[in-house]
Amino acid sequence: MKLFDAHCHLQDPRIFDKAPQLIAAAVDSGVVRFACNGVSEIGLDKGSQGKKVDFTDQVNVFRQQLELAKELKRPASIHCVRAFGDLLQIMKSLGPFPAGVILHSYLGSAEMVPEFANLGAYFSFSGFLMSMKVHKAKRMLKMVPSERILLETDAPDALPKSELDSAHLVEGASLPEELQSIEISSAPFAGARDVLTFPKEALNHPQNIHKVLIYVASLVEMTKEELAEVIYQNAVRLFSYDTCGGQS
């Protein structure tokens, strides 16, 4: 069974010094590729972190980045927090996107799925999906075309909270001394904490792609092997993989 992690942050200062070990562990567990061929991470954020930047400025920069991705004919990985209506409006004004866009850690509504899909969107799901009520998650996933579904870890964020007893955690992760005064968080949920107060043992590991796979497979009523094959083929097609990958 081959797995493709469509979105993670191995360059994150909290885990950067452990990246080689994390990659090796992920590869040993079946992850054969990590996404790298695209424009990312761009987006809109009305959450607690996003409020630090004027939303008009966010929109202006985002539009330019999305136009660049389209010009380069590359997929764009989009971060969206509490701004799906704005995102859809912008994508409609600039789209469609033949090269694709990835709605990373998608937690939007079921109703918006067809409109996003018609514009070229792929829907990537992480451990954050476990925070959504099961009936809502099932309803939303049923709207996602099978050829548009992706899985990700968003490591070191998006720890699968409902699977903590068996989840893989990054041990001993810490910030380099020169970065200990910087607040860092890419977690797409309100109330994301300063990395300095974030429990070290709670950092997500790329191996947890298996947790996401099993959870999503149960909601879409597929075996994990069937879903793994679907998401692998989707990701390879989207990112136009030939030789670029996560194997080492």
ZATITOR-993291 format. One record per residue: residue number from 0; x, y, z of N, C-alpha, C in turn. Coordinates in steps of 0.2 Angstrom, whole numbers, plus 5000, padded with zeros to 4 digits. Atoms other than C-alpha are relative to their C-alpha. Layout:
! residues N
    n   n.x   n.y   n.z  ca.x  ca.y  ca.z   c.x   c.y   c.z
  NUM     X     Y     Z     X     Y     Z     X     Y     Z
...
This chain:
! residues 248
    n   n.x   n.y   n.z  ca.x  ca.y  ca.z   c.x   c.y   c.z
    0  5004  4994  5000  5000  5000  5000  5004  5006  5000
    1  4996  4993  5001  5008  5017  4994  4996  5005  5003
    2  5004  4994  4997  5003  5033  5003  5004  5006  4998
    3  4998  4993  5002  5005  5051  4998  4998  5005  5005
    4  5001  4994  4995  5006  5065  5011  4999  5006  4996
    5  5000  4994  5004  4999  5080  5001  5001  5006  5003
    6  4999  4993  4997  5003  5093  5014  5003  4999  5007
    7  4996  5001  4993  5016  5093  5028  5005  5006  5000
    8  4995  4995  4999  5029  5105  5035  5006  4997  5003
    9  4994  5003  4997  5045  5096  5037  5005  5005  5001
   10  4995  4994  4999  5054  5113  5037  4998  5004  5006
   11  5002  4996  4994  5045  5119  5052  5005  5000  5006
   12  4995  4999  4995  5057  5125  5065  4999  4995  5006
   13  5001  5004  4994  5049  5114  5079  5003  4993  4998
   14  4998  5007  5001  5054  5098  5070  5006  4999  4994
   15  4995  5000  5005  5067  5103  5057  5006  4996  5001
   16  4994  5004  4998  5082  5095  5066  4998  4993  5000
   17  5002  5007  5001  5072  5079  5065  4997  4997  4994
   18  5003  5002  5007  5066  5079  5047  5003  4994  4997
   19  4997  5007  5003  5078  5065  5041  4997  4994  5003
   20  5003  5006  4996  5072  5053  5055  4992  5000  4998
   21  5008  5000  5001  5053  5058  5052  4999  4998  4993
   22  5001  5003  5007  5055  5055  5033  5001  4993  5000
   23  4999  5007  5000  5063  5039  5036  4995  4995  5003
   24  5005  5004  4997  5050  5033  5048  4993  5000  4996
   25  5006  5000  5004  5036  5039  5036  5001  4995  4994
   26  4999  5004  5006  5044  5030  5021  4999  4992  5003
   27  5001  5007  4997  5045  5014  5032  4993  4998  5001
   28  5007  5002  4999  5027  5015  5035  4996  5000  4994
   29  5004  5000  5006  5022  5017  5017  4999  5006  4996
   30  5001  4994  5003  5023  5035  5013  5006  5000  4995
   31  4995  5000  5006  5032  5036  4996  5001  5006  4997
   32  5000  4993  5003  5029  5054  4991  4998  5005  5005
   33  5002  4994  4997  5028  5071  4999  4999  5005  4995
   34  5001  4995  5005  5020  5085  4989  5006  5005  5000
   35  4996  4995  5001  5032  5098  4982  5000  5004  4994
   36  5001  4997  5006  5027  5103  4965  4994  5005  4999
   37  5006  4996  5000  5016  5118  4967  5002  5007  5003
   38  5000  4993  4997  5013  5136  4974  4997  4999  5007
   39  5003  5001  4994  5010  5135  4992  5004  5003  5006
   40  5007  5001  4998  5005  5138  5006  4997  5007  5000
   41  5003  4993  5001  4994  5153  5001  4992  4999  5003
   42  5007  5000  4998  4976  5158  5007  4997  5006  5004
   43  5004  4995  4996  4964  5167  5018  4999  4998  5007
   44  5001  5002  4993  4962  5167  5037  4997  5005  5004
   45  5004  4995  4995  4949  5175  5048  5000  4997  5007
   46  4999  5002  4993  4954  5165  5063  5004  5004  5004
   47  4996  4996  4995  4964  5170  5078  5007  5003  4997
   48  4994  4998  5003  4980  5170  5068  5000  5005  4995
   49  5001  4996  5006  4973  5178  5053  4998  5007  5001
   50  5002  4993  4998  4966  5193  5062  5006  5005  5001
   51  4994  4996  4999  4984  5199  5064  5002  5004  4994
   52  4999  4997  5006  4984  5204  5046  4993  5002  4997
   53  5006  4997  5003  4971  5215  5038  4997  4996  4994
   54  5003  5004  5005  4959  5205  5028  5000  5002  4993
   55  5000  4997  5007  4959  5217  5013  5007  4998  4997
   56  4993  5002  5002  4978  5214  5012  5001  4993  4999
   57  5000  5007  5002  4976  5196  5013  4997  4998  4993
   58  5004  5001  5007  4964  5196  4998  5005  5002  4995
   59  4995  4997  5005  4976  5207  4988  5006  4995  4998
   60  4994  5004  5001  4991  5196  4991  4998  4993  4997
   61  5002  5006  5002  4981  5180  4989  4998  5000  4992
   62  5002  5000  5007  4974  5185  4972  5006  5000  4995
   63  4994  5000  5004  4991  5189  4965  5004  4993  5000
   64  4997  5007  4999  4998  5172  4972  4996  4995  4995
   65  5004  5004  5004  4983  5163  4964  5001  5001  4992
   66  4999  4998  5007  4986  5172  4947  5007  4997  4998
   67  4994  5002  5002  5004  5167  4948  5000  4992  4999
   68  5000  5007  5000  5000  5149  4951  4997  4998  4993
   69  5004  5001  5006  4988  5149  4936  5005  5001  4994
   70  4996  4998  5005  5001  5158  4925  5006  4994  4999
   71  4995  5005  5000  5014  5145  4930  4998  4993  4998
   72  5003  5006  5001  5002  5131  4927  5002  4995  5005
   73  4999  5004  4995  5005  5124  4944  4994  5000  5005
   74  5006  5000  4995  4993  5118  4958  5002  5005  5006
   75  4999  4996  4994  4991  5129  4973  4997  4997  5006
   76  5003  5003  4993  4989  5123  4991  4997  5006  5004
   77  5004  4995  4997  4976  5134  4999  4998  4999  5007
   78  5002  5000  4993  4974  5138  5018  4994  5004  5000
   79  5006  4996  4999  4957  5144  5022  4997  4999  5007
   80  5003  5001  4994  4950  5147  5039  4994  5005  5001
   81  5006  4996  4999  4932  5154  5041  4999  5005  4995
   82  5001  4996  5006  4933  5162  5024  4998  4997  4994
   83  5002  5004  5006  4926  5149  5012  4996  5004  4995
   84  5004  4996  5004  4913  5161  5005  5005  5005  4996
   85  4995  4995  5003  4927  5174  5001  5004  4996  4995
   86  4996  5004  5004  4938  5160  4994  4996  4998  4993
   87  5004  5002  5006  4924  5154  4982  4999  5006  4995
   88  5001  4995  5004  4921  5171  4976  5006  5002  4996
   89  4994  4998  5003  4939  5175  4972  5002  4994  4995
   90  4999  5005  5004  4941  5158  4964  4996  5000  4993
   91  5004  4999  5005  4926  5161  4953  5002  5005  4995
   92  4998  4994  5004  4933  5178  4947  5006  4998  4996
   93  4993  5001  5003  4950  5170  4943  5000  4993  4996
   94  4999  5007  5003  4946  5152  4938  4997  4999  4993
   95  4998  5006  4997  4944  5139  4932  5008  4999  5001
   96  4993  5002  4999  4961  5131  4937  5001  4993  4998
   97  4998  5007  5003  4966  5117  4925  5005  4996  5004
   98  4994  5003  4997  4982  5114  4935  4998  4997  5007
   99  5003  5002  4993  4971  5112  4951  5002  5004  5006
  100  4998  4997  4994  4971  5119  4968  4998  4995  5005
  101  5002  5004  4995  4971  5110  4984  4998  5004  5006
  102  5003  4997  4994  4960  5115  4998  5002  4996  5006
  103  4997  5004  4995  4971  5109  5012  4996  5000  5007
  104  5004  5001  4994  4963  5102  5028  4993  5003  5000
  105  5007  4997  5001  4946  5106  5021  4995  4998  5005
  106  5005  5001  4995  4933  5109  5034  4994  5004  4998
  107  5005  4996  5002  4921  5119  5023  4993  4996  4999
  108  5006  5003  5000  4903  5115  5020  4999  4995  4994
  109  5001  5005  5006  4896  5100  5009  4997  5004  4994
  110  5003  4996  5005  4886  5113  4999  5005  5003  4995
  111  4995  4996  5004  4902  5122  4993  5004  4995  4996
  112  4996  5005  5003  4910  5106  4987  4999  5000  4992
  113  5000  5000  5008  4903  5105  4969  5002  5006  4997
  114  4998  4994  5003  4906  5123  4966  5008  5001  5000
  115  4993  5000  5000  4924  5122  4971  5003  4994  4995
  116  4998  5006  5004  4926  5105  4962  5000  5002  4992
  117  5001  4998  5007  4920  5113  4946  5005  5005  4998
  118  4995  4995  5002  4933  5126  4947  5007  4997  5000
  119  4994  5003  5000  4947  5113  4948  5003  4998  5007
  120  4998  5002  4993  4948  5110  4967  5001  4993  5002
  121  4999  5006  4997  4955  5095  4976  4999  5001  5007
  122  5001  4999  4993  4950  5092  4994  5004  4995  5004
  123  4996  5003  4996  4963  5087  5006  4998  5000  5007
  124  5003  5001  4993  4959  5080  5023  5006  4998  5005
  125  4995  5002  4995  4970  5079  5039  4996  4998  5006
  126  5003  5002  4994  4967  5075  5057  4995  5005  5003
  127  5005  4995  4998  4957  5091  5059  4993  4998  4998
  128  5006  5002  5001  4943  5082  5051  4996  4996  5006
  129  5002  5004  4994  4941  5072  5067  4996  5005  5005
  130  5003  4995  4996  4935  5089  5075  4993  5001  4998
  131  5006  4999  5003  4920  5089  5064  4995  4995  5002
  132  5005  5005  4998  4904  5081  5069  5000  4994  4995
  133  5000  5006  5005  4903  5063  5061  4995  5001  4994
  134  5005  5000  5005  4887  5066  5052  5001  5005  4995
  135  4998  4995  5004  4893  5082  5045  5006  4998  4995
  136  4995  5002  5004  4909  5075  5039  4998  4995  4995
  137  5002  5005  5005  4901  5060  5031  4996  5004  4994
  138  5004  4996  5005  4889  5072  5022  5004  5004  4995
  139  4995  4996  5004  4903  5083  5016  5004  4995  4995
  140  4996  5005  5004  4914  5068  5010  4996  4997  4994
  141  5004  5003  5005  4899  5061  5000  5000  5004  4994
  142  5000  4995  5005  4900  5077  4990  5006  5000  4996
  143  4993  5000  5004  4918  5075  4985  5001  4995  4995
  144  4999  5005  5005  4921  5067  4969  5006  4995  5001
  145  4994  5004  4998  4933  5052  4971  5006  5002  4997
  146  4994  4998  5003  4945  5059  4959  5003  5006  5002
  147  4998  4993  4997  4947  5075  4969  5002  4999  5008
  148  4998  5000  4993  4951  5068  4986  5007  4998  5002
  149  4993  5001  4998  4968  5069  4995  5000  4999  5007
  150  4999  5001  4993  4975  5065  5012  5006  5003  5002
  151  4994  4997  4998  4988  5074  5022  5001  5000  5008
  152  4999  5000  4993  4996  5075  5039  5000  5008  5003
  153  4999  4993  4998  4999  5094  5040  5005  5000  5006
  154  4995  5001  4995  5013  5088  5052  5005  5006  5000
  155  5002  5002  4994  5018  5095  5064  4994  5002  5004
  156  5006  4998  4998  5001  5102  5066  4995  4994  4998
  157  5005  5005  5002  4984  5093  5064  5000  4993  5003
  158  5000  5007  4996  4987  5079  5077  4993  4997  5000
  159  5007  5003  4999  4972  5067  5076  4998  4999  5007
  160  5002  5000  4993  4965  5071  5093  4996  4994  5002
  161  5004  5005  4998  4953  5057  5093  5004  4993  5000
  162  4996  5006  5000  4967  5044  5091  5007  5001  5004
  163  4994  4998  4996  4979  5051  5104  5004  4994  5003
  164  4997  5006  4996  4981  5034  5113  5005  4996  4995
  165  4996  5004  5005  4989  5026  5097  5004  5004  4995
  166  4997  4996  5005  4995  5041  5087  5008  5001  5001
  167  4993  4999  5000  5013  5044  5083  5002  5007  5002
  168  4998  4993  4998  5021  5059  5091  5007  5001  4999
  169  4993  4998  5001  5037  5069  5088  5003  5001  5007
  170  4997  4999  4993  5048  5066  5103  5005  5005  5000
  171  4994  4996  4999  5059  5079  5110  5000  5006  4995
  172  5000  4995  5005  5054  5092  5097  5001  5007  5004
  173  4999  4994  4997  5059  5110  5101  5003  5005  4995
  174  4998  4995  5005  5063  5127  5093  5007  5001  5001
  175  4993  4998  5000  5081  5132  5089  5000  5006  5005
  176  4999  4994  4995  5087  5145  5102  4998  5006  4997
  177  5001  4993  5004  5087  5159  5089  4993  5001  4998
  178  5007  4999  5002  5069  5156  5086  4995  5000  5006
  179  5004  5001  4995  5062  5155  5103  4996  5006  5002
  180  5004  4994  4999  5055  5173  5103  4995  5001  4995
  181  5004  4999  5006  5045  5170  5087  4994  4995  5001
  182  5006  5004  4999  5027  5164  5088  4999  4997  4993
  183  5001  5003  5006  5024  5151  5075  4994  4995  5000
  184  5005  5005  5000  5008  5142  5071  4996  5000  4993
  185  5004  5000  5007  5000  5136  5054  4994  4996  5001
  186  5006  5005  4999  4986  5126  5063  4994  5004  4998
  187  5006  4997  5003  4970  5130  5054  4994  5000  5005
  188  5006  5000  4996  4958  5132  5069  5001  5006  5005
  189  5000  4995  4996  4954  5146  5081  5003  4998  5007
  190  4997  5001  4993  4964  5148  5097  5007  4996  4999
  191  4994  5004  5001  4980  5140  5090  5005  5004  5005
  192  4996  4997  4994  4993  5142  5104  5007  5002  4997
  193  4993  4998  5001  5010  5150  5104  5004  4993  5000
  194  4997  5006  5000  5022  5136  5099  5004  4999  5007
  195  4996  5000  4994  5032  5140  5115  4996  4996  5006
  196  5004  5003  4995  5017  5134  5126  4997  4993  4997
  197  5002  5006  5003  5013  5120  5114  5003  4994  5003
  198  4997  5006  4997  5016  5103  5123  5004  4996  4994
  199  4996  5003  5005  5031  5095  5114  4997  4993  4998
  200  5002  5006  5002  5023  5078  5115  4994  5000  4996
  201  5006  5000  5004  5008  5084  5105  5001  5002  4993
  202  4999  4998  5007  5017  5088  5089  4999  4993  4995
  203  5002  5005  5005  5010  5078  5074  5006  4997  4996
  204  4995  5004  5003  5021  5064  5066  4997  4998  4993
  205  5002  5002  5006  5020  5061  5047  4997  4993  4999
  206  5002  5006  5000  5017  5043  5051  4992  4999  5001
  207  5007  5000  4998  4999  5048  5057  4996  5000  4993
  208  5004  5001  5006  4994  5048  5038  4995  4994  5000
  209  5004  5006  4999  4988  5031  5043  4994  5001  5004
  210  5006  4999  4996  4976  5037  5056  4995  5004  4996
  211  5004  4997  5005  4969  5049  5043  4997  4996  4995
  212  5003  5005  5005  4967  5036  5030  4995  4995  5003
  213  5005  5004  4997  4958  5024  5042  4993  5004  5001
  214  5006  4997  4998  4946  5037  5048  4996  5002  4994
  215  5003  4998  5006  4942  5044  5031  4997  4994  4996
  216  5002  5006  5004  4940  5027  5023  4994  4997  5004
  217  5006  5002  4996  4927  5023  5037  4994  5004  4998
  218  5005  4995  5002  4917  5038  5032  4997  4999  4993
  219  5002  5000  5007  4917  5035  5014  4998  4992  4998
  220  5002  5007  5001  4914  5016  5016  5004  4997  4995
  221  4995  5004  5004  4930  5010  5007  5005  4997  5005
  222  4994  5003  4996  4944  4999  5013  5005  5005  5000
  223  4994  4995  5000  4960  5008  5018  5004  4999  4994
  224  4996  5002  5006  4968  4999  5003  4997  5004  4994
  225  5004  4997  5006  4955  5005  4991  5001  5008  5000
  226  4999  4993  5000  4956  5023  4997  5007  5002  4999
  227  4993  4999  5001  4975  5023  4998  5002  5000  4992
  228  4998  5000  5008  4976  5019  4979  4997  5006  4997
  229  5004  4994  5003  4963  5032  4975  5004  5007  5001
  230  4997  4994  4998  4972  5046  4984  5007  5000  4997
  231  4993  5001  5003  4989  5040  4978  5000  5002  4993
  232  5000  4998  5007  4984  5041  4960  4997  5007  4999
  233  5002  4993  5001  4975  5058  4962  5006  5004  5001
  234  4995  4995  4998  4990  5066  4970  5006  4999  4995
  235  4995  5000  5005  5002  5059  4957  4998  5003  4994
  236  5003  4997  5006  4991  5065  4943  5000  5008  5001
  237  5000  4993  4998  4989  5082  4952  5007  5004  5000
  238  4994  4997  5000  5007  5085  4955  5005  4999  4995
  239  4996  5002  5006  5013  5078  4939  5007  4997  5002
  240  4994  5003  4998  5025  5067  4947  5004  4995  4995
  241  4996  5005  5004  5039  5058  4937  5006  4998  5005
  242  4994  5002  4996  5055  5058  4948  5000  5004  5007
  243  5000  4996  4993  5051  5071  4962  4996  4996  5005
  244  5004  5004  4995  5045  5062  4978  5003  5000  5006
  245  4998  5000  4993  5047  5058  4996  5005  4994  5001
  246  4996  5005  4999  5058  5043  4993  5008  5002  5001
  247  4993  4998  5000  5077  5044  4998  5004  4994  5001
